[in-house]
Amino acid sequence: MTSTTTQIPPRGSFIRDGLNAVADVAKTITPALIGTEARVLYAILVLVTLWGLAIATWGYPALIIVAVGLVPVMFGVLLLITVGK
């Protein structure tokens, strides 16, 4: 080899390299950006999205089952409000 020759490393997949770069950035930034409040918000967002997809898939039964399932929760909330807590 001469002094003007450069060795070019083998090229990887463009998509794989891009995904690796995104994963590296996510691993670096995520702990600083995502706190407990954000994780709770994301969990609620995921549940609402899943509920919307269930309603889009199965219609009224998905809507009604969730409403019936939340009746005991609301009953407990009303009891706590009545007691004053």
N, C-alpha and C positions, 0 to 999 in steps of 0.2 A: 504494500500500500504506500501511496505517496502522501505527502503532507496535505494535499488538497482533497484527498478522498475522505469522505465521511461515511460512517456506518449508520445506516438507517435502521432503526428497530422495526421489527415486524408489526404491521398494523393489526389492531384488534377490530372487533366489530364496532361500528359507529354507535349503534344503539346500546350495546353493552357498556361501552366507555361512558356514554352519556348517563346511563342509569347508575353506574358506579359513582360518577361525579355527583349526581343528585343525592345518592345515599350518603356519601361522605359529608356533603353540606348539611343534610338533615341530621346526621349524627352529631355534628358540631354545634348547630344552632338550636336544636330542639330543647335541650335542657334549659337553656337561657330564656327561651320564649314561652314555653308551655308550663304554666303553673297549675296549681290545683283547680283554680276557678275555670281555667280554659279547658281542662280535661273534663270537668263536670259539664261544661257547656257543649263540648264535642259529643259527650255521651248522650246528652239530651237530643242533640241534633241527629245523631245516628238513630236513636229510638223513634223520633218523629218521622224520619225518612223511611225507616222500615215499616212503620205504621201506614204511611202514605202508599208505599209499594204494596202492602197487604190489601189496602182498600182498593187500589187499582186492579189487583189481581182477583180478589174474591168478592169485592163489592160490600154490600151492607153487612153481611155476617162479620167481617173483620172490624167494621166500625162499631157494631153492637157489642161484640164480645169484649172489646177493650173498655167500652163504657160500663158494661156490667161488672167487669173486673175491678174498676175503680170505685165502685159503690162502697165497699168496706173502707177504702182509704179515705173517702170523703166523710164517712160516718165517724172515723177516728178523728179527723180534723175538726168536725163539728163538736165532738166531745171535748177536745182540747180547748177549743174556743169557749165552750160553755164553762169549763172548769176555770179558765182564766190563765192558761199557760201558753 
